[in-house]
Amino acid sequence: MVFLFAILYLIPNRKLLATRLNQSGKQLEWRIQRWNWKSTAEEIFCQSAHELPPSKAPIPNIVHFVILAPKNKQVELSYSDFLAIKAVILRINASEIKLHTTGLDTANEWYRTIKNHITLIPIDRNEYHSPDGRPFTSIRLAHQSDIIRLDILTREGGIYLDKDVFTLKSFSNLLTSPRDVLMGHEGGNRYGLCNAVTIARPNSQFMKLWHQTYSTFDSEQWNEHSVRMPKLLQVQHPDLICPLSPTTFFWPTWAVKHVEYMHEPITEEERDELRQNMAMFGGAMYENQLAFHAVAAKPYLSILTPEIVQENDTRFNVLVREIASAPLP
């Protein structure tokens, strides 16, 4: 069965196996909201706390962000970026939060607000090479980030988060995983494992195997190595990685209707229902949700302000409102 699954992933002319929700309007909203997620036995095992033998150290409680700017430009932290980092400060008791960057405007107001809570790590892109032989800076920033995060986690281990991932609850259970890597399933059909959240011990065999697959890197394939390849490796080497339920990090998804569901205005009734769920689930939308990946939401995140979060009722704003208003320690 494993061999057959691997062959299916390797057939020519592979296409993105997107989550297919053949419903629209209210039916689609109902399905997003009421989806009867049933975690597999393995996903339940992987999200549970474990007692490790003395010979096995827990995963380092270090959080990594990689924020890149185009060549010869500086990164300007947005309010959304700040909020994602603040969520880590408040929800994950990390021993260190590292912001790996090619250059950041340290006069930026949002950076100045959190600078005492993070460690800036400069990235020298001259140390990296594109697997397809082109100059590293010629490939997409997203693919540059994919390669850099893989290198960081292989060397240091820890928790990697994209800057549009908003932490809602502690990751402490995950750090005692008996397997060296954890990633969340993406899509209702679990077609991939998304690298927007990657948790790993240093020098793990899985990360080394993943790195080796970049020998076939094609910059025209958007998520080939960031989502589909780790899923293929998980099928081939199930003992090396723990897969988590889609709702842990990646539900709702990047589908247009899902993005609108999270970021468009909601009624008072919908707001109150979400608040009830959050009260029941420790600040999350779902019982096993630890973070929310606000993927494909740039038009909404780019205009986000403290006032918008507090005054405009959307599911996203309600979800992060307490984080936004809480004081930093």
Backbone bond lengths (Angstrom), bond angles and torsions (degrees), N, CA, C in turn:
res aa  C-N    CA-C-N  psi(-1)  N-CA   C-N-CA  omega(-1)  CA-C   N-CA-C  phi
1 M - - - 1.461 - - 1.532 110.89 -
2 V 1.340 116.30 -44.89 1.466 119.94 178.60 1.516 110.45 -60.68
3 F 1.350 116.26 -43.02 1.463 119.85 -179.54 1.519 110.65 -62.25
4 L 1.344 116.81 -44.22 1.461 120.83 179.85 1.516 110.96 -61.25
5 F 1.334 117.04 -42.72 1.467 120.58 179.80 1.520 109.97 -62.23
6 A 1.337 116.50 -41.33 1.461 120.19 179.63 1.521 111.21 -63.40
7 I 1.344 117.37 -40.84 1.462 120.87 178.58 1.520 110.67 -61.55
8 L 1.326 116.35 -42.13 1.467 120.05 179.29 1.518 111.24 -60.57
9 Y 1.321 117.11 -32.21 1.456 120.11 178.47 1.518 112.06 -76.36
10 L 1.312 117.25 -19.84 1.453 120.63 -174.11 1.519 113.42 -101.81
11 I 1.322 118.61 1.26 1.458 120.10 -178.76 1.517 110.01 -64.08
12 P 1.350 117.06 151.15 1.461 120.37 -179.29 1.519 111.54 -63.00
13 N 1.320 113.73 162.09 1.467 121.06 176.29 1.520 111.65 55.76
14 R 1.344 115.69 45.51 1.457 119.70 179.53 1.519 110.44 -66.36
15 K 1.277 116.65 139.87 1.464 121.91 178.16 1.526 109.20 -124.51
16 L 1.311 114.40 155.67 1.454 120.05 178.05 1.521 110.47 -59.37
17 L 1.350 115.47 125.37 1.464 120.15 178.56 1.525 108.20 -90.14
18 A 1.308 116.15 75.38 1.462 120.62 -175.38 1.513 110.91 -68.63
19 T 1.310 115.01 151.39 1.456 120.01 173.80 1.512 109.17 -62.83
20 R 1.319 115.98 125.13 1.465 119.27 -176.59 1.523 109.17 -104.03
21 L 1.312 114.26 109.86 1.458 119.70 176.86 1.518 107.41 -112.36
22 N 1.320 116.71 97.71 1.462 121.37 -173.08 1.526 111.44 -86.05
23 Q 1.315 114.04 51.62 1.449 120.09 177.02 1.519 107.28 -137.45
24 S 1.315 117.15 163.10 1.455 120.08 -178.70 1.508 110.18 -142.50
25 G 1.338 114.98 168.61 1.448 120.69 176.50 1.509 112.33 55.99
26 K 1.324 115.69 -135.42 1.459 121.64 -176.27 1.520 112.24 -62.75
27 Q 1.352 116.87 -32.67 1.464 119.44 179.12 1.519 110.35 -62.49
28 L 1.341 116.11 -43.31 1.455 119.92 179.77 1.520 110.27 -65.97
29 E 1.335 117.51 -44.86 1.457 120.28 178.34 1.528 110.44 -58.03
30 W 1.341 115.89 -42.36 1.460 119.70 179.06 1.519 110.25 -61.28
31 R 1.334 116.16 -41.43 1.466 118.73 -177.18 1.526 111.10 -68.65
32 I 1.319 117.69 -39.27 1.461 120.05 177.25 1.524 109.86 -61.02
33 Q 1.325 115.06 -47.10 1.455 120.40 -173.46 1.521 112.33 -74.70
34 R 1.319 117.08 -38.52 1.465 120.87 -172.54 1.523 113.30 -104.41
35 W 1.319 117.43 9.53 1.462 120.76 -177.26 1.524 109.60 -49.59
36 N 1.298 115.85 125.13 1.459 120.73 -176.61 1.527 109.67 -86.02
37 W 1.339 114.71 74.38 1.455 118.79 -178.94 1.517 110.36 -67.44
38 K 1.300 114.60 132.21 1.452 120.34 176.07 1.516 106.62 -125.25
39 S 1.321 116.60 105.48 1.455 119.92 179.46 1.519 109.70 -63.71
40 T 1.324 115.59 142.88 1.458 119.71 175.74 1.523 109.23 -71.98
41 A 1.317 116.16 164.66 1.467 120.32 178.22 1.522 110.41 -59.01
42 E 1.332 116.05 -37.97 1.464 119.30 179.78 1.522 111.14 -67.83
43 E 1.326 117.61 -40.94 1.467 120.47 179.25 1.527 111.38 -64.17
44 I 1.324 116.74 -38.37 1.466 120.46 176.48 1.523 109.98 -64.27
45 F 1.329 116.67 -44.35 1.466 121.41 176.90 1.525 110.64 -58.45
46 C 1.324 116.11 -43.81 1.463 120.67 -174.33 1.526 112.94 -70.23
47 Q 1.333 118.04 -27.58 1.465 119.85 -179.56 1.523 112.40 -92.59
48 S 1.315 117.28 0.24 1.465 121.42 179.82 1.525 110.70 -88.09
49 A 1.327 115.71 156.08 1.463 120.67 174.36 1.526 109.31 -74.98
50 H 1.334 116.20 148.51 1.460 121.16 -179.49 1.523 109.64 -133.82
51 E 1.306 114.94 151.06 1.463 120.37 173.71 1.522 107.63 -94.91
52 L 1.321 115.62 115.68 1.460 120.60 -175.47 1.522 111.00 -87.19
53 P 1.323 117.66 148.38 1.466 120.14 173.61 1.528 110.01 -68.14
54 P 1.323 118.17 156.61 1.469 120.74 -178.75 1.528 113.50 -55.70
55 S 1.318 116.43 -25.98 1.466 120.13 -177.14 1.532 113.10 -77.58
56 K 1.338 117.72 -10.21 1.464 120.79 -175.91 1.523 109.86 -118.96
57 A 1.311 116.26 116.70 1.467 121.29 -179.75 1.524 110.09 -80.18
58 P 1.321 117.64 150.72 1.466 119.24 174.22 1.524 110.98 -66.27
59 I 1.304 116.32 163.65 1.464 121.40 175.36 1.523 108.26 -65.50
60 P 1.334 118.75 135.20 1.472 120.36 -179.37 1.526 111.75 -56.21
61 N 1.323 115.73 134.68 1.465 121.10 179.94 1.532 109.55 -87.42
62 I 1.313 114.47 56.51 1.465 122.93 178.27 1.522 107.50 -115.65
63 V 1.319 117.00 132.19 1.465 121.33 -179.94 1.522 109.04 -104.79
64 H 1.321 115.58 132.26 1.466 122.10 179.55 1.524 110.43 -115.23
65 F 1.317 116.08 132.80 1.457 122.79 165.62 1.526 107.50 -116.40
66 V 1.320 116.99 143.89 1.467 122.04 172.31 1.523 107.05 -120.29
67 I 1.328 116.20 116.32 1.464 121.09 -179.29 1.523 107.93 -125.25
68 L 1.319 115.43 114.48 1.461 121.69 -175.05 1.519 110.93 -109.99
69 A 1.320 114.83 149.05 1.464 121.41 173.00 1.519 108.18 -117.03
70 P 1.329 118.18 156.83 1.465 119.83 173.26 1.528 110.39 -55.70
71 K 1.302 116.30 158.66 1.459 121.98 -176.18 1.526 111.15 -52.75
72 N 1.337 115.46 134.20 1.468 123.95 177.22 1.529 113.45 67.23
73 K 1.335 117.19 17.80 1.459 120.42 175.66 1.524 109.69 -121.79
74 Q 1.338 115.42 164.34 1.454 121.02 179.51 1.525 111.03 -106.00
75 V 1.322 114.13 154.10 1.456 120.56 175.68 1.524 108.81 -81.54
76 E 1.324 116.49 132.02 1.464 122.51 171.96 1.530 107.76 -109.07
77 L 1.323 116.64 112.49 1.458 119.06 178.39 1.524 109.79 -65.94
78 S 1.308 116.57 129.58 1.461 121.73 175.07 1.526 108.96 -89.46
79 Y 1.317 116.14 171.29 1.465 119.14 175.83 1.527 110.23 -62.78
80 S 1.316 116.56 -36.16 1.462 120.70 177.65 1.529 111.08 -62.68
81 D 1.344 117.14 -44.42 1.468 120.72 176.68 1.526 110.32 -58.52
82 F 1.322 114.49 -47.21 1.466 120.74 178.97 1.524 110.97 -56.65
83 L 1.318 116.36 -43.47 1.462 120.89 -177.11 1.528 111.26 -65.51
84 A 1.335 116.85 -38.78 1.467 120.33 178.15 1.529 110.87 -64.41
85 I 1.333 116.41 -40.73 1.467 120.24 178.65 1.526 110.32 -70.61
86 K 1.337 116.65 -41.50 1.469 120.33 178.18 1.525 110.83 -60.41
87 A 1.324 117.29 -38.22 1.464 120.79 178.49 1.522 111.10 -59.72
88 V 1.326 116.97 -39.14 1.468 120.81 177.24 1.525 110.15 -64.91
89 I 1.336 116.27 -43.87 1.466 120.44 179.67 1.530 110.70 -58.22
90 L 1.325 116.22 -41.89 1.464 120.92 -175.33 1.525 113.79 -82.72
91 R 1.331 117.44 -32.55 1.466 119.99 -170.50 1.533 114.01 -104.89
92 I 1.327 117.64 -24.05 1.469 120.69 179.36 1.524 107.71 -116.78
93 N 1.281 116.67 120.04 1.468 120.59 179.45 1.528 109.07 -80.31
94 A 1.331 115.23 65.72 1.467 121.03 -173.96 1.526 111.08 -73.96
95 S 1.316 115.47 145.07 1.462 119.48 175.40 1.525 110.91 -71.18
96 E 1.340 116.32 -25.19 1.466 120.97 177.44 1.523 108.96 -161.78
97 I 1.324 115.52 144.40 1.461 122.00 173.62 1.522 106.93 -116.96
98 K 1.326 116.35 116.30 1.460 121.56 -176.53 1.522 110.25 -106.31
99 L 1.308 115.21 126.78 1.458 121.35 175.75 1.522 107.69 -107.01
100 H 1.331 116.18 101.95 1.461 122.61 -179.63 1.526 107.43 -86.73
101 T 1.320 116.98 123.03 1.460 119.29 -173.98 1.523 111.60 -148.06
102 T 1.319 114.93 154.05 1.462 121.27 176.43 1.519 111.65 -81.81
103 G 1.296 117.85 -6.69 1.460 122.01 -178.97 1.508 109.89 151.43
104 L 1.324 116.22 125.51 1.457 119.96 -173.33 1.521 109.79 -129.08
105 D 1.317 116.48 140.63 1.458 121.85 176.67 1.527 108.29 -73.66
106 T 1.319 116.16 103.50 1.465 120.12 -176.47 1.524 112.64 -78.48
107 A 1.333 117.44 -3.47 1.465 120.67 173.66 1.527 111.57 -88.26
108 N 1.311 116.18 -7.70 1.463 122.19 -179.40 1.534 110.26 -59.32
109 E 1.347 116.96 135.14 1.469 120.42 -174.78 1.520 112.58 -62.84
110 W 1.334 116.86 -36.55 1.459 118.71 -177.78 1.519 111.25 -74.19
111 Y 1.335 116.79 -34.29 1.462 119.05 174.58 1.523 110.23 -64.52
112 R 1.326 116.96 -44.64 1.465 119.98 -178.31 1.530 111.54 -61.70
113 T 1.313 116.78 -29.85 1.470 120.41 -179.77 1.526 112.11 -68.75
114 I 1.323 117.76 -32.12 1.476 120.54 -175.30 1.526 113.81 -114.95
115 K 1.329 117.80 4.63 1.464 119.67 -171.44 1.528 113.20 -59.78
116 N 1.327 117.75 -29.13 1.465 120.06 -179.38 1.527 112.73 -76.77
117 H 1.319 116.35 -6.10 1.470 120.61 -178.25 1.527 112.87 -106.84
118 I 1.316 117.86 -5.13 1.465 120.50 -175.33 1.524 110.87 -129.84
119 T 1.324 114.77 160.83 1.462 122.22 174.66 1.519 108.18 -114.05
120 L 1.329 116.37 123.00 1.465 120.41 177.58 1.519 109.55 -82.40
121 I 1.320 116.83 128.14 1.463 122.70 178.93 1.528 107.77 -120.13
122 P 1.335 118.32 113.53 1.472 119.19 -179.64 1.524 111.75 -70.70
123 I 1.317 116.11 141.71 1.464 123.08 175.96 1.519 108.53 -106.90
124 D 1.324 116.32 127.14 1.462 121.60 173.51 1.526 107.59 -102.80
125 R 1.326 115.77 106.03 1.468 118.73 -176.70 1.522 112.46 -68.23
126 N 1.320 117.71 -13.81 1.466 120.13 176.53 1.530 111.65 -68.36
127 E 1.323 116.50 -17.07 1.464 120.19 179.18 1.527 112.41 -81.94
128 Y 1.334 116.68 -6.33 1.463 121.05 -176.51 1.525 110.86 -115.23
129 H 1.324 115.14 154.25 1.460 121.40 179.48 1.524 109.10 -133.46
130 S 1.305 115.88 142.13 1.459 119.63 175.46 1.522 109.20 -70.95
131 P 1.328 118.28 132.40 1.467 120.26 -178.81 1.523 113.55 -60.47
132 D 1.347 117.62 -23.69 1.464 119.17 -178.84 1.528 112.62 -90.89
133 G 1.342 116.42 10.69 1.454 120.51 173.80 1.512 115.55 91.01
134 R 1.312 118.00 -10.02 1.459 120.77 179.34 1.528 110.23 -79.89
135 P 1.336 117.76 162.52 1.467 119.16 173.91 1.526 110.55 -56.91
136 F 1.315 116.12 141.00 1.462 120.51 -175.29 1.524 111.64 -58.15
137 T 1.324 116.47 -39.14 1.466 119.99 -177.13 1.522 112.92 -73.17
138 S 1.334 118.01 -7.24 1.467 120.16 -179.61 1.526 112.32 -85.99
139 I 1.339 117.42 -14.69 1.461 118.85 178.47 1.532 109.43 -89.72
140 R 1.319 116.54 162.45 1.461 121.29 -176.91 1.532 111.30 -55.05
141 L 1.343 115.70 147.54 1.460 119.76 177.16 1.525 111.24 -57.49
142 A 1.327 116.65 -37.56 1.469 119.73 -179.84 1.523 111.25 -62.52
143 H 1.331 117.15 -39.53 1.461 120.10 178.78 1.529 111.09 -73.45
144 Q 1.335 117.23 -33.93 1.463 119.55 172.79 1.531 109.90 -59.04
145 S 1.332 115.81 -45.11 1.461 120.47 179.94 1.527 111.43 -63.19
146 D 1.341 117.23 -39.10 1.469 120.74 177.68 1.521 110.97 -56.08
147 I 1.318 115.89 -45.95 1.466 121.20 -176.71 1.525 110.93 -70.58
148 I 1.329 116.69 -41.13 1.465 120.81 -178.65 1.525 111.12 -66.20
149 R 1.335 117.75 -43.69 1.467 119.66 -179.01 1.532 110.84 -65.10
150 L 1.318 116.56 -36.41 1.463 120.66 178.27 1.524 110.08 -61.99
151 D 1.327 116.03 -41.73 1.463 121.15 178.17 1.528 111.18 -64.81
152 I 1.328 116.75 -45.45 1.470 121.07 -178.69 1.523 111.02 -61.92
153 L 1.323 116.95 -47.36 1.462 120.18 -177.42 1.523 112.14 -69.37
154 T 1.326 116.87 -31.90 1.466 119.26 176.42 1.524 110.15 -65.65
155 R 1.324 116.56 -41.13 1.472 120.88 -178.05 1.528 112.76 -78.16
156 E 1.325 116.68 -46.53 1.461 120.67 -169.01 1.521 114.42 -107.86
157 G 1.323 117.20 -26.54 1.451 120.08 -171.32 1.520 111.13 69.38
158 G 1.327 116.31 -179.95 1.454 121.20 179.50 1.517 111.93 120.15
159 I 1.329 114.93 -157.39 1.462 123.17 -177.74 1.520 108.16 -114.43
160 Y 1.319 117.37 118.22 1.465 120.20 173.75 1.526 108.93 -99.42
161 L 1.348 115.80 135.72 1.462 121.44 176.54 1.521 110.27 -132.13
162 D 1.330 116.91 134.86 1.460 120.33 167.01 1.526 108.60 -66.12
163 K 1.329 115.76 157.25 1.462 119.10 -176.58 1.527 113.29 -78.08
164 D 1.328 117.19 0.44 1.467 119.78 171.24 1.528 111.37 -110.52
165 V 1.336 115.45 23.58 1.465 122.11 172.85 1.527 107.86 -103.32
166 F 1.308 116.38 125.54 1.461 121.73 -175.72 1.528 109.01 -112.78
167 T 1.325 115.40 111.46 1.459 122.10 -175.94 1.525 110.18 -72.98
168 L 1.315 116.08 132.46 1.462 121.75 -178.28 1.525 112.90 -111.81
169 K 1.337 116.54 -31.74 1.467 120.46 -177.88 1.532 109.49 -143.05
170 S 1.316 115.06 168.42 1.459 121.66 -177.91 1.530 111.97 -63.53
171 F 1.327 115.38 147.23 1.466 122.42 175.04 1.534 111.38 -98.64
172 S 1.320 118.11 11.70 1.466 120.77 -168.30 1.529 113.26 -56.73
173 N 1.331 118.12 -38.60 1.470 119.82 179.01 1.520 111.89 -59.32
174 L 1.327 116.29 -36.68 1.461 120.47 -175.07 1.524 112.13 -68.60
175 L 1.322 116.75 -27.40 1.463 120.25 -175.08 1.520 112.62 -71.85
176 T 1.326 117.09 -14.02 1.469 120.06 178.25 1.528 111.63 -102.90
177 S 1.311 116.58 20.15 1.464 120.10 179.54 1.526 110.89 -61.21
178 P 1.333 117.63 136.69 1.462 119.61 175.62 1.524 112.65 -70.67
179 R 1.333 117.19 -19.47 1.461 121.04 175.08 1.524 109.00 -95.47
180 D 1.319 116.07 154.76 1.462 120.19 -167.90 1.519 114.87 -83.37
181 V 1.320 118.78 -13.14 1.468 121.61 -178.00 1.522 109.01 -136.86
182 L 1.332 116.08 142.51 1.467 121.70 172.98 1.520 108.75 -131.16
183 M 1.340 115.93 137.43 1.459 122.51 175.36 1.523 108.39 -144.27
184 G 1.322 116.09 156.35 1.450 120.64 -179.28 1.513 112.54 -97.22
185 H 1.322 115.82 141.47 1.458 120.26 173.65 1.524 110.05 -65.33
186 E 1.324 115.70 143.34 1.459 122.19 174.54 1.521 108.24 -114.24
187 G 1.319 116.47 134.93 1.455 120.95 177.38 1.509 112.69 93.99
188 G 1.331 115.07 145.61 1.452 120.25 179.87 1.516 113.04 -61.23
189 N 1.340 117.05 -25.55 1.466 119.67 179.01 1.526 112.67 -98.55
190 R 1.355 116.54 10.65 1.469 122.09 176.69 1.530 111.31 56.20
191 Y 1.330 115.91 44.00 1.464 119.68 -175.49 1.518 113.41 -75.95
192 G 1.338 118.07 -16.52 1.458 119.62 -177.80 1.514 111.59 -153.50
193 L 1.336 115.32 170.80 1.457 123.30 172.43 1.522 106.77 -118.47
194 C 1.323 116.99 119.42 1.467 120.83 -169.53 1.526 111.63 -91.98
195 N 1.343 115.89 133.55 1.459 120.62 -176.62 1.524 113.80 -83.57
196 A 1.344 118.43 7.55 1.467 120.61 176.27 1.525 111.40 -64.26
197 V 1.329 115.96 -25.41 1.469 122.42 170.48 1.519 106.58 -131.42
198 T 1.309 116.35 116.22 1.468 120.89 179.81 1.522 108.27 -135.57
199 I 1.312 116.28 129.81 1.463 122.66 -174.99 1.524 107.12 -124.03
200 A 1.331 117.57 126.34 1.465 118.44 -171.23 1.523 112.38 -153.11
201 R 1.331 114.92 148.84 1.458 120.95 165.84 1.529 108.44 -78.12
202 P 1.332 117.07 153.19 1.466 118.23 176.89 1.525 111.12 -65.87
203 N 1.325 114.52 149.15 1.468 122.64 174.98 1.527 113.18 59.27
204 S 1.318 116.67 34.18 1.461 119.00 -179.16 1.529 110.72 -75.22
205 Q 1.316 115.47 147.55 1.457 121.04 179.31 1.520 111.20 -63.61
206 F 1.331 117.02 -37.74 1.462 120.29 -179.49 1.518 110.88 -61.24
207 M 1.328 117.92 -44.91 1.465 120.53 -178.65 1.529 110.88 -65.13
208 K 1.317 116.66 -35.24 1.466 119.74 177.98 1.529 110.80 -67.23
209 L 1.332 116.69 -42.16 1.470 119.96 177.11 1.524 110.73 -63.50
210 W 1.310 116.37 -41.18 1.463 121.35 178.65 1.524 110.30 -61.28
211 H 1.307 115.64 -43.79 1.468 120.17 178.95 1.524 110.97 -60.62
212 Q 1.325 116.81 -39.54 1.467 120.53 -179.57 1.522 112.12 -63.62
213 T 1.327 117.46 -29.92 1.471 119.82 -178.84 1.525 112.38 -67.06
214 Y 1.321 117.25 -15.85 1.464 119.75 -180.00 1.529 112.33 -69.10
215 S 1.322 117.08 -4.10 1.470 119.49 172.92 1.520 110.99 -63.73
216 T 1.340 117.05 -20.45 1.472 121.50 177.96 1.530 111.44 -106.44
217 F 1.319 117.72 18.65 1.467 122.06 -176.19 1.521 111.51 -59.26
218 D 1.319 115.35 133.14 1.462 122.94 175.96 1.522 107.00 -128.03
219 S 1.318 117.19 112.77 1.460 121.27 -174.94 1.521 112.79 -65.12
220 E 1.334 117.27 -14.04 1.466 120.07 178.79 1.535 111.98 -82.80
221 Q 1.316 116.51 -13.98 1.466 121.07 179.23 1.527 108.30 -94.68
222 W 1.330 116.78 108.89 1.464 121.13 -169.30 1.525 113.03 -61.69
223 N 1.327 117.79 -52.08 1.468 119.40 -172.11 1.527 113.02 -118.06
224 E 1.325 115.55 20.09 1.466 119.45 -175.56 1.525 111.95 -58.55
225 H 1.346 116.56 -46.83 1.457 119.91 -176.55 1.527 113.21 -98.21
226 S 1.317 117.75 -14.50 1.462 120.08 -177.50 1.523 113.40 -92.32
227 V 1.342 117.47 -22.00 1.468 121.41 -176.32 1.528 111.76 -129.11
228 R 1.326 116.43 -51.69 1.464 120.31 -174.42 1.527 112.58 -75.05
229 M 1.335 116.94 -40.40 1.462 119.46 -177.59 1.526 113.10 -64.55
230 P 1.346 119.72 -45.78 1.472 117.10 177.13 1.525 113.35 -61.41
231 K 1.333 117.02 -30.43 1.467 118.84 175.85 1.525 110.50 -66.86
232 L 1.315 116.81 -43.80 1.459 120.10 177.29 1.523 110.65 -59.90
233 L 1.335 116.73 -43.94 1.460 120.36 179.20 1.528 111.20 -64.84
234 Q 1.328 116.68 -34.90 1.469 119.68 177.75 1.524 110.87 -64.89
235 V 1.323 116.48 -37.85 1.463 120.53 177.56 1.529 110.30 -66.52
236 Q 1.322 116.12 -39.34 1.465 120.67 -178.01 1.529 112.75 -77.63
237 H 1.346 116.67 -31.91 1.472 121.41 -175.02 1.535 109.79 -132.16
238 P 1.322 118.49 65.71 1.469 120.88 -173.20 1.519 114.41 -64.06
239 D 1.328 117.14 -19.62 1.461 119.60 -178.92 1.521 112.67 -81.62
240 L 1.344 117.87 -7.07 1.465 121.15 -175.50 1.523 113.64 -97.70
241 I 1.321 118.55 -14.58 1.460 121.03 -173.84 1.523 110.80 -144.23
242 C 1.313 115.75 144.85 1.461 122.19 176.81 1.529 109.24 -104.00
243 P 1.336 118.65 116.20 1.461 120.80 175.52 1.528 110.61 -85.98
244 L 1.331 115.71 142.54 1.460 121.60 179.90 1.522 110.33 -112.98
245 S 1.314 115.98 158.55 1.460 122.03 -178.60 1.530 111.43 -60.30
246 P 1.339 118.63 148.95 1.472 120.67 176.54 1.520 113.46 -54.16
247 T 1.332 117.56 -33.39 1.464 119.10 -177.80 1.522 113.20 -74.51
248 T 1.321 118.35 -11.77 1.462 120.08 180.00 1.527 111.08 -63.46
249 F 1.349 116.71 -42.79 1.467 120.83 -179.31 1.530 114.06 -132.18
250 F 1.331 118.26 -29.11 1.466 120.08 -159.54 1.531 115.64 -123.19
251 W 1.322 116.02 33.08 1.467 118.54 174.81 1.515 109.05 -134.87
252 P 1.334 119.11 133.07 1.462 130.00 -5.07 1.540 112.69 -61.19
253 T 1.328 115.51 166.30 1.458 121.94 -171.61 1.525 111.38 -96.68
254 W 1.348 114.59 -163.38 1.468 122.57 179.31 1.526 112.82 -84.45
255 A 1.324 119.41 -3.63 1.466 121.41 179.26 1.533 109.66 -57.92
256 V 1.328 116.44 144.05 1.465 121.18 -173.90 1.522 111.57 -52.83
257 K 1.324 116.93 -48.30 1.457 120.26 -178.97 1.529 111.77 -63.98
258 H 1.323 116.76 -32.17 1.461 120.23 177.47 1.523 110.44 -68.62
259 V 1.340 116.08 -43.39 1.467 120.45 179.17 1.527 110.00 -61.79
260 E 1.322 116.31 -44.92 1.467 120.05 178.14 1.529 110.82 -62.71
261 Y 1.311 116.34 -38.80 1.463 121.14 178.91 1.528 111.02 -57.38
262 M 1.326 116.55 -38.07 1.462 120.65 -178.02 1.525 113.38 -84.35
263 H 1.328 118.09 -30.20 1.470 119.58 -167.22 1.523 115.54 -116.34
264 E 1.326 117.73 -8.56 1.464 119.47 176.75 1.538 109.61 -88.31
265 P 1.343 117.99 158.38 1.470 120.90 -177.39 1.529 112.69 -57.43
266 I 1.328 115.21 148.30 1.463 121.84 178.43 1.530 109.39 -124.44
267 T 1.312 115.83 164.85 1.459 121.54 179.67 1.532 110.20 -80.76
268 E 1.321 116.38 167.14 1.462 120.33 176.29 1.528 110.71 -61.28
269 E 1.311 115.94 -38.01 1.468 119.97 179.06 1.529 110.95 -62.97
270 E 1.330 116.57 -43.75 1.469 120.48 178.56 1.525 110.54 -65.94
271 R 1.321 116.79 -40.23 1.470 120.38 177.68 1.525 110.91 -60.94
272 D 1.323 116.42 -45.73 1.464 120.06 -178.00 1.528 111.43 -66.15
273 E 1.323 116.56 -36.17 1.464 119.57 177.84 1.524 110.71 -65.38
274 L 1.333 116.74 -41.32 1.459 120.07 177.73 1.523 110.41 -63.81
275 R 1.306 117.07 -42.61 1.464 120.12 178.70 1.526 111.49 -60.71
276 Q 1.318 116.73 -37.81 1.464 120.10 177.42 1.527 110.80 -63.52
277 N 1.330 115.96 -43.12 1.467 119.57 177.55 1.523 110.98 -62.92
278 M 1.329 116.29 -42.34 1.462 120.27 -179.66 1.525 111.03 -63.84
279 A 1.325 116.75 -38.75 1.466 120.19 177.55 1.528 110.85 -64.87
280 M 1.319 115.71 -34.84 1.463 121.33 -179.37 1.527 111.48 -75.43
281 F 1.345 116.53 -34.48 1.462 120.90 -171.65 1.529 113.30 -110.98
282 G 1.320 117.86 25.46 1.456 120.90 172.98 1.509 114.89 67.56
283 G 1.330 116.90 34.05 1.458 120.76 177.66 1.508 114.58 98.12
284 A 1.325 117.52 4.00 1.464 121.74 -178.27 1.525 110.83 -113.50
285 M 1.334 115.79 167.20 1.463 121.28 178.25 1.521 111.88 -79.53
286 Y 1.342 115.51 -29.44 1.460 121.47 -176.48 1.521 109.10 -129.93
287 E 1.302 116.02 158.36 1.466 120.58 -174.97 1.523 112.49 -58.52
288 N 1.334 116.94 -41.31 1.468 119.23 -175.64 1.526 112.86 -100.12
289 Q 1.337 118.27 10.37 1.465 120.61 -179.33 1.526 110.37 -76.15
290 L 1.334 116.09 130.66 1.461 121.75 176.87 1.520 111.99 -109.85
291 A 1.327 117.01 -26.65 1.465 121.38 -179.07 1.518 108.30 -155.85
292 F 1.323 115.67 164.60 1.460 120.75 176.19 1.522 109.25 -125.08
293 H 1.329 115.71 125.64 1.462 121.64 177.40 1.526 108.36 -91.40
294 A 1.321 116.42 107.40 1.472 121.37 -178.27 1.524 109.79 -84.23
295 V 1.311 115.09 60.27 1.456 121.74 -174.93 1.518 110.01 -74.86
296 A 1.337 116.07 148.79 1.466 123.57 177.41 1.525 112.43 61.44
297 A 1.329 116.66 23.40 1.466 120.67 -176.89 1.527 112.28 -112.47
298 K 1.328 117.68 22.50 1.465 120.34 -176.30 1.526 113.34 -54.05
299 P 1.348 120.23 -42.01 1.472 118.93 179.18 1.529 113.17 -57.83
300 Y 1.318 116.77 -29.73 1.462 120.66 179.06 1.532 111.24 -86.47
301 L 1.330 116.90 -44.69 1.461 120.43 -176.85 1.522 111.98 -67.98
302 S 1.325 117.22 -33.31 1.467 120.65 -175.61 1.523 112.83 -67.46
303 I 1.328 117.77 -22.64 1.468 120.59 -179.30 1.526 111.72 -105.71
304 L 1.319 116.36 7.13 1.459 120.43 -176.20 1.532 110.99 -66.45
305 T 1.313 116.81 137.69 1.462 123.94 175.04 1.523 108.23 -136.98
306 P 1.336 117.96 164.33 1.469 119.12 175.74 1.527 112.52 -56.49
307 E 1.327 116.23 -36.62 1.461 120.11 -179.03 1.528 111.24 -68.01
308 I 1.317 116.93 -42.47 1.467 120.53 179.50 1.525 110.63 -61.78
309 V 1.334 116.92 -43.36 1.466 120.28 -179.76 1.525 111.02 -61.07
310 Q 1.314 117.07 -41.78 1.462 120.56 -175.55 1.525 113.41 -80.32
311 E 1.327 117.53 -30.74 1.466 120.19 -169.90 1.528 114.16 -102.96
312 N 1.322 118.33 -25.93 1.466 121.01 -176.62 1.528 109.93 -101.29
313 D 1.305 116.29 122.14 1.465 120.36 -179.66 1.524 111.02 -84.68
314 T 1.323 115.33 103.76 1.461 123.32 165.64 1.524 105.67 -127.39
315 R 1.307 117.47 163.63 1.467 118.62 179.72 1.527 110.65 -61.98
316 F 1.318 116.74 -40.26 1.462 119.22 179.24 1.522 110.64 -63.08
317 N 1.330 117.33 -48.39 1.461 120.41 -177.86 1.525 111.82 -60.83
318 V 1.323 116.85 -42.00 1.465 120.13 178.30 1.528 110.12 -64.07
319 L 1.324 116.40 -37.94 1.467 121.59 -178.00 1.528 111.82 -64.16
320 V 1.343 117.15 -37.49 1.473 120.31 -175.59 1.525 112.65 -104.34
321 R 1.306 118.03 2.33 1.477 121.34 -173.18 1.523 112.58 -60.01
322 E 1.309 116.98 -44.18 1.470 119.65 179.98 1.521 111.08 -65.90
323 I 1.322 117.01 -38.49 1.464 120.72 176.85 1.523 109.88 -62.42
324 A 1.323 116.67 -42.70 1.461 121.09 -178.18 1.523 112.02 -64.01
325 S 1.320 117.26 -37.20 1.465 120.29 -174.55 1.526 113.84 -89.30
326 A 1.322 117.41 -17.71 1.467 120.38 -176.85 1.527 110.90 -70.16
327 P 1.336 117.79 143.15 1.469 119.84 176.73 1.523 110.89 -72.99
328 L 1.307 115.75 150.59 1.460 120.19 174.00 1.526 109.37 -74.24
329 P 1.316 117.77 146.91 1.475 119.74 179.61 1.527 111.56 -68.74
